[in-house]
């Protein structure tokens, strides 16, 4: 189904029954990222799988400011309001994790639990953010100058995804196909508007989150393990799971284990009323 928040049309897939669970994919992904969880969760949860702005079948506005974290978090709130869900569990991977965390900090009253896979609260200093913004702009410009195929060639070979080279050819092909299906202008503006350098830092907000949080990182992704370690120390109710022999995209590299951890966490933290 399509849901229009202000001027942006979002493609949203809803399946299952029970407590609502919002699923937010990573950069270059789409809502199909989460299809593998449907058989596991749809009997107990209403799964709300969103194509984030600039991705999949959702709109790709021309103004990168429309992709700003606070504005997109407001869109997620609007989607929940339209579906008449006053609260939901939130699951986000990488970029989607940053969005899920931003949403949780801005609208904590909407959140039952928060699950973050390989996600960050942003960069601490303005100097770090400015460097990242410059790097994101260079990467974004490459999309428009060189085209999607050249960009995806570069993106799938960054060190963050090194461990994915051990995946089967079929799985790697499916990931590439998903990335190639995106609109160049959408990815360009997503990098400029929602990149790590463009968002506010939510580090100081972590201490205010008063609901269960699950952090999931891969053993082969030391950067995000370090981030998760720092986050756990600031959160009131946090669990942290490190998945052996997995890198940044745990849901791709070990979907069975990822699904089991997610399912068990949600089961332990189901509503009591």
NORBEL-V562933 format. One record per backbone hydrogen bond with DSSP energy under -0.5 kcal/mol. CO is the residue of the C=O (numbers start at 1). NH is the residue of the N-H. E is the energy in kcal/mol with one decimal. If there is no record, write none. Layout:
# NORBEL-V562933
co = <CO | CO>
nh = <NH | NH>
e = <E | E>
This chain:
# NORBEL-V562933
co = <1 | 3 | 3 | 4 | 5 | 8 | 8 | 9 | 10 | 10 | 11 | 13 | 15 | 19 | 20 | 21 | 22 | 23 | 23 | 24 | 26 | 30 | 31 | 32 | 34 | 34 | 35 | 35 | 37 | 38 | 41 | 41 | 42 | 44 | 45 | 45 | 46 | 46 | 47 | 47 | 48 | 48 | 49 | 50 | 50 | 52 | 55 | 59 | 62 | 63 | 64 | 65 | 68 | 69 | 70 | 71 | 72 | 73 | 74 | 75 | 76 | 77 | 78 | 79 | 80 | 81 | 84 | 88 | 89 | 90 | 91 | 92 | 93 | 94 | 95 | 96 | 97 | 98 | 99 | 100 | 101 | 102 | 103 | 107 | 108 | 110 | 110 | 113 | 114 | 115 | 115 | 116 | 116 | 117 | 121 | 125 | 126 | 127 | 128 | 129 | 130 | 131 | 132 | 133 | 134 | 135 | 136 | 137 | 138 | 139 | 140 | 140 | 141 | 142 | 142 | 143 | 147 | 148 | 149 | 150 | 151 | 152 | 154 | 155 | 158 | 159 | 160 | 161 | 162 | 163 | 164 | 168 | 169 | 170 | 171 | 172 | 173 | 174 | 175 | 176 | 177 | 179 | 183 | 183 | 184 | 185 | 186 | 187 | 188 | 189 | 190 | 191 | 193 | 195 | 195 | 196 | 202 | 202 | 203 | 205 | 206 | 208 | 209 | 212 | 213 | 213 | 214 | 215 | 216 | 217 | 218 | 221 | 222 | 223 | 224 | 225 | 226 | 227 | 228 | 229 | 230 | 231 | 231 | 237 | 239 | 241 | 241 | 242 | 243 | 243 | 246 | 248 | 249 | 249 | 250 | 254 | 255 | 256 | 257 | 258 | 259 | 260 | 261 | 262 | 263 | 264 | 265 | 267>
nh = <12 | 5 | 10 | 6 | 8 | 5 | 10 | 59 | 3 | 12 | 51 | 49 | 47 | 46 | 89 | 48 | 91 | 25 | 50 | 93 | 29 | 33 | 34 | 35 | 37 | 38 | 38 | 39 | 41 | 42 | 44 | 45 | 17 | 19 | 17 | 47 | 21 | 48 | 15 | 49 | 23 | 50 | 13 | 25 | 52 | 55 | 58 | 54 | 64 | 66 | 67 | 68 | 72 | 73 | 74 | 75 | 76 | 77 | 78 | 79 | 80 | 81 | 82 | 83 | 85 | 84 | 86 | 112 | 22 | 115 | 24 | 117 | 96 | 98 | 99 | 100 | 101 | 102 | 103 | 104 | 105 | 106 | 107 | 110 | 111 | 88 | 112 | 90 | 214 | 92 | 117 | 118 | 216 | 94 | 202 | 129 | 130 | 131 | 132 | 133 | 134 | 135 | 136 | 137 | 138 | 139 | 140 | 141 | 142 | 143 | 143 | 144 | 145 | 146 | 147 | 147 | 151 | 152 | 153 | 154 | 155 | 156 | 157 | 158 | 161 | 162 | 248 | 164 | 165 | 166 | 167 | 172 | 173 | 174 | 175 | 176 | 177 | 178 | 179 | 180 | 181 | 182 | 186 | 187 | 188 | 189 | 190 | 191 | 192 | 193 | 194 | 195 | 69 | 198 | 199 | 123 | 205 | 206 | 206 | 208 | 209 | 210 | 236 | 114 | 215 | 239 | 116 | 241 | 118 | 243 | 221 | 225 | 226 | 227 | 228 | 229 | 230 | 231 | 232 | 233 | 234 | 234 | 235 | 213 | 215 | 217 | 243 | 244 | 219 | 246 | 220 | 250 | 252 | 253 | 254 | 258 | 259 | 260 | 261 | 262 | 263 | 264 | 265 | 266 | 267 | 268 | 269 | 270>
e = <-3.2 | -0.7 | -3.0 | -0.7 | -2.3 | -2.7 | -0.6 | -2.7 | -2.4 | -0.6 | -2.5 | -3.0 | -3.3 | -1.6 | -2.7 | -3.2 | -2.9 | -0.5 | -1.6 | -2.2 | -2.0 | -2.1 | -1.7 | -1.9 | -2.0 | -0.5 | -1.3 | -0.5 | -2.2 | -2.6 | -1.7 | -1.9 | -2.2 | -1.0 | -0.5 | -0.9 | -2.7 | -0.5 | -1.9 | -0.7 | -2.5 | -0.6 | -2.9 | -0.6 | -0.8 | -2.0 | -1.9 | -2.6 | -0.7 | -1.8 | -1.5 | -1.5 | -2.4 | -2.6 | -1.7 | -1.3 | -2.0 | -2.0 | -2.3 | -2.6 | -2.2 | -2.4 | -2.8 | -1.8 | -2.8 | -1.3 | -0.6 | -2.7 | -3.1 | -3.0 | -2.7 | -2.8 | -2.2 | -2.4 | -2.3 | -2.5 | -2.6 | -2.6 | -2.9 | -2.0 | -2.2 | -2.2 | -3.0 | -2.2 | -1.6 | -2.3 | -0.5 | -2.3 | -2.7 | -2.4 | -0.5 | -0.7 | -2.7 | -2.6 | -3.1 | -2.1 | -2.5 | -2.0 | -2.2 | -2.7 | -2.1 | -2.1 | -2.9 | -2.2 | -1.9 | -2.2 | -2.8 | -2.6 | -1.5 | -1.1 | -0.5 | -1.2 | -2.6 | -2.8 | -0.6 | -1.3 | -1.9 | -3.2 | -2.3 | -1.9 | -3.2 | -2.7 | -1.1 | -1.4 | -2.0 | -1.7 | -0.8 | -1.4 | -1.7 | -1.4 | -1.7 | -2.5 | -2.2 | -1.9 | -2.2 | -2.2 | -2.4 | -2.0 | -2.2 | -2.7 | -1.2 | -1.4 | -0.6 | -2.0 | -2.6 | -2.4 | -1.9 | -2.3 | -1.7 | -3.0 | -2.8 | -0.8 | -0.5 | -1.3 | -1.3 | -0.6 | -0.9 | -0.8 | -0.9 | -1.7 | -1.5 | -0.5 | -0.7 | -2.1 | -0.5 | -2.4 | -3.0 | -3.0 | -2.6 | -2.7 | -2.0 | -1.7 | -2.2 | -1.8 | -2.3 | -2.2 | -1.9 | -2.4 | -2.8 | -1.2 | -0.6 | -1.4 | -1.5 | -2.8 | -3.0 | -2.3 | -0.5 | -0.6 | -2.9 | -1.1 | -3.3 | -1.2 | -1.2 | -2.3 | -3.1 | -2.5 | -2.8 | -1.9 | -2.3 | -2.5 | -2.7 | -2.4 | -2.2 | -2.5 | -2.3 | -2.2 | -1.2 | -1.0>
